[in-house]
Amino acid sequence: MDTDLVKEEAKSATEPLIEGFIPKLVGKKVIIHLTSGGQPVTGTVERYNPYEILLQTTKGKLLVFKHAIATIRQVDEPMKGFTI
């Protein structure tokens, strides 16, 4: 058995999905629902780091801590599987 292949598979299985998701959102408009509830936050993703996402909203810049995010969705991308 190729140990390098096993290590590579283990690494890809443990990488968080978010690492590939958030970079694609930079410059795009998103809706973020927070774990605390309330109104969702809408804005354009300016930057991010391992702990925070910086949004440009209609009221100015907003720093959102990733641990407080329940869901994040790109606004201009239609949701698949839903019909109205």
C-alpha positions in Angstrom: 0.0 0.0 0.0 1.3 3.4 -1.0 1.7 5.4 2.3 2.0 8.8 0.5 -1.4 8.1 -1.2 -3.0 7.3 2.2 -1.5 10.4 3.7 -2.8 12.6 0.9 -6.3 11.1 1.1 -6.4 11.6 4.9 -5.3 15.2 4.5 -8.0 16.0 1.9 -10.6 14.3 4.0 -9.8 16.4 7.0 -9.5 19.8 5.3 -12.5 22.0 6.1 -14.9 22.7 3.2 -14.9 26.3 4.1 -11.3 26.7 3.0 -12.4 26.3 -0.6 -15.7 28.1 -0.3 -14.8 31.5 1.2 -12.0 32.5 -1.2 -14.5 32.2 -4.1 -16.8 34.8 -2.3 -14.3 37.7 -2.3 -15.8 40.5 -4.2 -19.3 38.9 -4.3 -22.5 39.8 -2.4 -23.5 37.4 0.3 -26.2 36.9 2.9 -24.9 35.7 6.3 -27.2 34.3 9.0 -25.7 34.4 12.5 -26.0 31.8 15.2 -27.6 34.3 17.5 -30.5 34.7 15.2 -32.0 38.1 14.2 -31.9 39.7 10.8 -29.4 38.3 8.3 -26.4 40.4 7.3 -26.0 41.3 3.6 -22.8 42.7 2.1 -19.9 42.2 -0.2 -16.9 40.1 1.0 -13.8 42.3 1.0 -11.3 40.2 2.9 -11.1 37.2 5.3 -8.7 35.5 7.5 -8.9 32.2 9.5 -11.2 33.9 12.1 -13.0 36.8 10.5 -14.8 38.0 7.3 -14.8 41.7 6.5 -18.0 42.8 4.7 -18.8 46.1 2.9 -22.5 46.8 3.7 -24.8 49.6 2.8 -24.1 51.1 6.3 -20.3 50.6 6.1 -17.8 47.9 6.9 -18.7 45.1 9.2 -16.4 42.5 10.7 -18.1 39.1 11.3 -16.4 36.4 13.3 -16.6 33.0 11.6 -17.6 31.2 14.8 -20.8 33.3 14.8 -21.9 32.3 11.3 -24.7 29.8 11.0 -25.0 30.0 7.2 -23.5 32.0 4.3 -24.9 32.2 0.8 -23.9 34.0 -2.3 -26.7 36.3 -3.3 -26.4 36.3 -7.1 -26.2 32.5 -7.3 -29.6 30.7 -7.6 -30.3 28.0 -5.1 -30.4 24.6 -6.8 -33.2 22.2 -6.1 -35.8 24.8 -5.1 -38.8 25.7 -7.3 -41.3 28.3 -6.5 
